[in-house]
Amino acid sequence: MLIRLTAVCVALALPFGAIAHENQKNPEIRYRHAIMETLSNQFVAMGLILQAKVDRPDEMAVNARALAENVRLIAGLFPDNSKGAKALPLIWDEPEKVAQAAQRAVDAADALVAAATDGNRQAIARAFKAAGDSCKGCHERYKEADD
């Protein structure tokens, strides 16, 4: 289980490399990148707690709530004037599918908050993986592969 959690943490952290220079001028792309970095950082922090690399079990729910708040922004992160960066053009062609995927991410994050609040380590690990999988699904479909 810890190996899977480590893999999820790494997979979630990798997609958020530096934005290409020409895209740094577009505030919408910069904003999207900042929100995605925030989400990635929350996953990394929670992964460190779940793997017992840091002894902060009481902070799991705080991190889960932060993730759940920020994940609610995903649906609005792709306005027409923000095309480019690592987002594939398909994301602007499938607004209904993107909205559904964003809602699945919200639901998964809310389930993670509930599990983290209850404190059952196994339930937290399952909810953490489900939340990570909801992010991964969008990245696989709508994000350019990282080098």
Residue pairs with C-beta under 8 A, 6 or more apart in sequence:
1 125
2 50
2 51
4 129
5 47
5 50
5 51
5 125
5 128
5 129
6 47
6 51
8 43
8 47
8 128
8 129
8 132
8 133
8 136
9 43
9 44
9 47
9 48
9 51
9 132
11 132
11 136
12 39
12 40
12 43
12 44
12 132
12 135
12 136
13 40
13 43
13 44
14 146
15 36
15 40
15 86
15 139
15 143
15 146
16 33
16 36
16 37
16 40
17 146
19 29
19 30
19 33
19 85
19 86
20 85
22 84
23 29
23 30
23 84
23 85
24 30
26 81
26 82
26 84
28 79
28 81
28 82
29 82
29 84
29 85
31 77
32 77
32 78
32 82
32 85
32 87
33 85
35 70
35 73
35 74
35 77
36 77
38 66
38 70
39 67
39 70
39 71
39 135
42 63
42 64
42 66
42 67
42 70
43 67
43 128
43 131
43 132
43 135
45 59
45 63
46 60
46 63
46 64
46 67
46 128
47 128
48 54
49 56
49 57
49 59
49 60
49 63
50 60
50 121
50 124
50 125
50 128
57 119
60 116
60 119
60 124
61 113
61 116
61 117
61 119
63 116
64 109
64 112
64 113
64 115
64 116
64 117
65 113
65 116
67 109
67 112
67 113
67 131
68 106
68 109
68 110
68 112
68 113
71 102
71 105
71 106
71 109
72 106
74 102
74 105
74 106
74 138
75 98
75 99
75 102
75 103
78 87
78 91
78 92
78 98
80 92
83 89
83 92
86 143
86 144
86 146
87 142
87 143
87 144
88 141
88 142
88 143
88 144
90 141
90 142
91 98
91 142
98 138
98 142
101 134
101 137
101 138
101 141
102 138
104 134
104 137
105 131
105 134
105 135
105 138
107 134
108 127
108 130
108 131
108 133
108 134
109 131
109 134
111 127
111 130
111 131
112 124
112 127
112 128
112 130
112 131
114 127
115 123
115 124
115 126
115 127
115 128
116 124
116 127
